[in-house]
Amino acid sequence: MKTKWMAAAALLVLFAATGFYGYQRWSSARGGDRDALLAQMPGDASAVIYIDFKESRNAPFFSALYKWAPKPQADAEYAQFLNATGFDYERDLDRIAIATQKHSRESDLFAVAEGRFDRRKIAAYAARFGTIAKQNSYDIYSVPMSDASRRITFVFLRDNRIALTDGANFSALLTAPAKTMDTAEWRTRFERLAGSPIFAVMRQDAATGSALAAEAPGGLRSPQLATLLDSLEWITVAAKPQDSGLRIVADGESRSDTTIKQLTDALGGIVQLAQIGLNETKTRNQLDPRTREAYLELLNSADVSKLDRGTTQSVRLVFDLTPKFLEAAQRPSPATPEAPSPVKPPARKTPRSSK
């Protein structure tokens, strides 16, 4: 049973973490600033992530997280950039919107960022190591990436706003997307998340479920859950600081009532299974009491509900991360358990023929 609840708890967290990935590095501003960045996102994007660093830096939960999270070692190229331009994203980046666009087997990133940039120094650095081209009233800078196979292209939209991409068609990205059904769909979901300084919106073609199954540890993979997630048309994940904690709201949307019902039942079952496992005597004896209390606190805050949005249905998962959970994450974790073998349905008996 311990194996089952640990696997269940991990799947619960992994579902919400799909769009939450990256908050340590990127992290509401005035509505106009936020909307201006999101309005630049392409309508054919697979996923959009928005992070407001400025607001998250002042939140107690993120302050504690930044202190605990390991700082990646800066490579020589970034150290050189930092020294030449004086820009440090941890200090100078205010907010960023990032879109992923899929092209066959490859994906391009397009981002619009606001912050404190020394335009003269950054332009001089780009001119030294890359190229400059004129397009309308813009200076387009292009700098090779470390492996030299692709380039980062960027432009100053304003002194405090930069657009950049690792794709080839930068000109089209600089043009504000035409108002289409796609842009209206994105805008609807952005508006629902207006109160969250950090969120991700993913369309079905982002194959979130398959990505989740591929990234999860072998013993915790769930093909059934991945299939249900891939059946959703939209997934949104939002993080909002509350007091000293963080509220996570994950929302999966589909036109199929059957898919939403199955996913609601599956997630509700995971929560219940994890709660039962944490209260077992064997678990109490083996698990650090503080870690167990942090897990119980998370699970007790979890709420799975079904929403009717008119043309679509949604399953919503809400739970709270607290300082206790951060402290538990810093303690050594036990080895990843193997997932329980799937339960096979009993063989169907062939009815006897009447004589």
Beta strands, then each sheet from edge to edge (+ up, - down):
strand 1: 47-52
strand 2: 93-103
strand 3: 106-115
strand 4: 131-135
strand 5: 138-144
strand 6: 151-158
strand 7: 161-165
strand 8: 198-203
strand 9: 234-242
strand 10: 245-254
strand 11: 303-308
strand 12: 313-321
sheet 1: 4+ 5- 6+ 7- 3+ 2- 1+ 8- 9+ 10- 12+ 11-
end
